Amino acid sequence: MAKTMRPYSRYGREATVLLGQLIRLARISRKLTHEELAERAGVSRGLVHRIEKGDPGCAIGAVFEVAAIVGVRLFDADQSTLATGIAANTAMLTLLPRAIRTSDKPVKDDF
């Protein structure tokens, strides 16, 4: 079965390329090989290579783990700031409905 390519926005493509370049620069500055980084992250060497090339099809968890290992800061936040943001968003999401449903009934808005 042929794999179809998902279209990505220009912003999405450029953001993944930029993140990949930042990861590669950090890996090289730390003098890590693809193999060493892959072993530390628990992923394949090929996946590390794809992440560095900016492949948007890579699993986000793997990308974030590789970035964390080489010291690329995501969201420009430290651990406590991330935890505070997660707690605030969790509280906000608790107040919102779990699902959004469209109404099948026509709206009577002719006053």
C-alpha positions as CSV (number, residue, x, y, z in Angstrom):
1,M,0.0,0.0,0.0
2,A,1.5,3.3,-1.0
3,K,2.0,5.9,1.7
4,T,0.5,9.2,1.0
5,M,2.2,12.4,2.1
6,R,0.3,14.7,4.4
7,P,0.4,18.3,3.3
8,Y,1.9,20.6,6.0
9,S,1.7,24.3,6.2
10,R,4.8,26.4,5.3
11,Y,5.0,27.5,8.9
12,G,4.9,23.9,10.2
13,R,7.5,22.7,7.7
14,E,9.9,25.6,8.5
15,A,9.4,25.2,12.3
16,T,10.3,21.5,12.1
17,V,13.4,22.3,10.0
18,L,14.4,25.0,12.5
19,L,14.0,22.7,15.5
20,G,16.0,20.0,13.7
21,Q,18.8,22.4,13.0
22,L,18.8,23.6,16.7
23,I,19.0,19.9,17.8
24,R,21.8,19.2,15.4
25,L,23.8,22.2,16.4
26,A,23.4,21.3,20.1
27,R,24.3,17.6,19.4
28,I,27.5,18.6,17.6
29,S,28.5,21.2,20.2
30,R,28.1,18.4,22.9
31,K,30.3,16.2,20.7
32,L,27.6,13.4,20.5
33,T,27.3,11.1,17.5
34,H,23.9,10.1,16.0
35,E,24.4,6.7,17.6
36,E,25.2,8.1,21.1
37,L,22.2,10.4,21.0
38,A,19.9,7.7,19.7
39,E,21.0,5.3,22.5
40,R,20.4,7.9,25.2
41,A,17.0,8.8,23.8
42,G,16.0,5.2,23.2
43,V,15.3,5.7,19.5
44,S,17.0,4.6,16.3
45,R,19.9,6.4,14.7
46,G,17.7,6.9,11.6
47,L,15.0,8.7,13.6
48,V,17.6,11.1,15.1
49,H,18.7,11.8,11.5
50,R,15.1,12.4,10.4
51,I,14.5,14.7,13.4
52,E,17.6,16.7,12.5
53,K,16.5,17.0,8.9
54,G,13.2,18.5,10.0
55,D,10.9,15.5,9.0
56,P,7.4,16.5,10.3
57,G,6.4,12.9,10.4
58,C,8.5,12.1,13.5
59,A,6.7,11.4,16.8
60,I,6.5,14.5,18.9
61,G,7.5,12.7,22.0
62,A,10.7,11.5,20.4
63,V,11.5,15.0,19.1
64,F,11.0,16.5,22.5
65,E,13.1,13.8,24.2
66,V,16.0,14.3,21.8
67,A,15.7,18.1,22.2
68,A,15.8,17.8,26.0
69,I,18.8,15.5,25.9
70,V,20.9,17.9,23.9
71,G,19.7,20.9,25.9
72,V,17.4,22.6,23.3
73,R,14.9,24.6,25.4
74,L,11.3,24.3,24.2
75,F,8.7,27.0,25.2
76,D,11.6,29.1,26.6
77,A,10.7,27.8,30.1
78,D,12.3,25.8,32.9
79,Q,10.8,22.8,34.7
80,S,8.9,24.9,37.3
81,T,7.5,27.2,34.6
82,L,6.3,24.2,32.6
83,A,4.7,22.7,35.7
84,T,2.9,25.9,36.5
85,G,1.7,26.3,33.0
86,I,0.4,22.7,32.9
87,A,-1.4,23.2,36.2
88,A,-3.0,26.4,35.0
89,N,-4.1,24.8,31.7
90,T,-5.4,21.8,33.5
91,A,-7.6,24.0,35.8
92,M,-8.9,25.9,32.7
93,L,-9.6,22.7,30.8
94,T,-11.5,21.3,33.8
95,L,-14.0,24.2,33.4
96,L,-14.6,23.7,29.7
97,P,-16.8,21.0,28.2
98,R,-15.2,17.7,27.4
99,A,-16.6,17.6,23.8
100,I,-18.0,20.1,21.4
101,R,-21.1,19.0,19.6
102,T,-22.8,20.7,16.8
103,S,-26.6,21.1,17.1
104,D,-28.8,19.3,14.6
105,K,-31.6,21.7,15.2
106,P,-31.8,24.8,13.1
107,V,-31.3,28.0,15.1
108,K,-34.4,30.3,15.3
109,D,-32.8,33.7,15.2
110,D,-35.5,35.7,13.4
111,F,-36.8,37.9,16.2
